[in-house]
Amino acid sequence: MKATDYLWQLSKDWLRFARANKIWWIVPLVLVLLLFSAMVYIVQTSKPVIYTLF
């Protein structure tokens, strides 16, 4: 299986868990954490490009 299939299954299970336990407040929290992680990853990989610009 592809990694995207595993991530898709994980997200579906996570949403089912939030719905079953009525903890909808955790959904925006996890989404913000994922966005922050993506930003950190992008900044780390773009450092050499930024250094050459300045």
Residue frames relative to the residue before (quaternion, step in Angstrom):
aa qw qx qy qz dx dy dz
M 1.0000 0.0000 0.0000 0.0000 0.00 0.00 0.00
K 0.5012 -0.6486 0.4872 0.3013 3.51 -1.16 0.59
A 0.6201 -0.5432 0.4136 0.3865 3.54 -1.24 0.41
T 0.6286 0.5401 -0.3467 0.4392 3.59 1.05 -0.68
D 0.6113 0.5393 -0.3537 0.4586 3.59 1.08 -0.62
Y 0.6505 0.5059 -0.3125 0.4724 3.56 1.01 -0.80
L 0.6614 0.4977 -0.3115 0.4668 3.58 0.97 -0.82
W 0.6286 0.5269 -0.3320 0.4658 3.58 1.03 -0.76
Q 0.6645 0.4927 -0.2995 0.4753 3.60 0.93 -0.88
L 0.6370 0.5290 -0.3221 0.4589 3.58 1.01 -0.80
S 0.6726 0.4876 -0.3051 0.4657 3.59 0.92 -0.85
K 0.6363 0.5112 -0.3378 0.4688 3.60 1.01 -0.70
D 0.6552 0.5020 -0.3123 0.4703 3.60 0.95 -0.83
W 0.6427 0.5336 -0.3129 0.4520 3.55 1.01 -0.83
L 0.6727 0.4778 -0.2965 0.4809 3.60 0.97 -0.82
R 0.6155 0.5274 -0.3458 0.4726 3.60 1.06 -0.67
F 0.6355 0.5280 -0.3191 0.4643 3.57 1.02 -0.82
A 0.6641 0.4988 -0.3047 0.4663 3.59 0.92 -0.90
R 0.6665 0.4964 -0.3026 0.4668 3.59 0.98 -0.79
A 0.6790 0.5012 -0.2998 0.4448 3.59 0.89 -0.89
N 0.7680 0.3521 -0.1869 0.5012 3.59 0.99 -0.81
K 0.3715 -0.7692 0.4451 0.2688 3.56 1.36 0.12
I 0.4344 0.6554 -0.4899 0.3765 3.54 0.81 1.08
W 0.0180 0.8534 -0.5187 0.0480 3.54 0.68 1.14
W 0.5454 0.6241 -0.4057 0.3854 3.60 1.16 -0.35
I 0.6261 0.5629 -0.3438 0.4158 3.59 1.15 -0.50
V 0.5524 0.6315 -0.3948 0.3744 3.62 1.14 -0.48
P 0.7089 0.4178 -0.2983 0.4837 3.66 0.71 -0.87
L 0.5988 0.5725 -0.3594 0.4297 3.57 1.08 -0.65
V 0.6861 0.4629 -0.2833 0.4845 3.59 0.86 -0.90
L 0.6371 0.5255 -0.3352 0.4535 3.60 0.99 -0.75
V 0.6461 0.5008 -0.3202 0.4788 3.59 0.98 -0.78
L 0.6473 0.5120 -0.3192 0.4658 3.59 0.97 -0.79
L 0.6470 0.5079 -0.3186 0.4711 3.59 1.01 -0.75
L 0.6514 0.5019 -0.3157 0.4733 3.59 0.98 -0.80
F 0.6457 0.5109 -0.3197 0.4688 3.58 0.98 -0.80
S 0.6433 0.5151 -0.3196 0.4677 3.58 0.99 -0.81
A 0.6460 0.5106 -0.3188 0.4694 3.58 0.99 -0.80
M 0.6407 0.5186 -0.3279 0.4616 3.59 1.00 -0.78
V 0.6464 0.5108 -0.3199 0.4678 3.59 0.94 -0.85
Y 0.6497 0.5126 -0.3180 0.4625 3.59 0.93 -0.83
I 0.6697 0.4984 -0.3014 0.4606 3.59 0.90 -0.90
V 0.6592 0.5016 -0.3143 0.4637 3.58 0.94 -0.82
Q 0.6580 0.5126 -0.3199 0.4494 3.58 0.95 -0.78
T 0.7083 0.4486 -0.2742 0.4711 3.58 0.96 -0.73
S 0.7069 0.4558 -0.2740 0.4664 3.61 1.14 -0.43
K 0.3787 0.7579 -0.4700 0.2474 3.64 1.19 0.04
P 0.6699 0.4881 -0.3391 0.4449 3.64 0.75 -0.82
V 0.6397 0.5171 -0.3295 0.4636 3.60 1.02 -0.70
I 0.6648 0.4978 -0.3112 0.4619 3.58 0.93 -0.86
Y 0.6452 0.5306 -0.3296 0.4400 3.61 0.96 -0.82
T 0.6703 0.4879 -0.3163 0.4610 3.60 0.97 -0.69
L 0.6134 0.5540 -0.3589 0.4336 3.60 1.11 -0.46
F 0.7519 0.3396 -0.1960 0.5300 3.58 1.05 -0.72
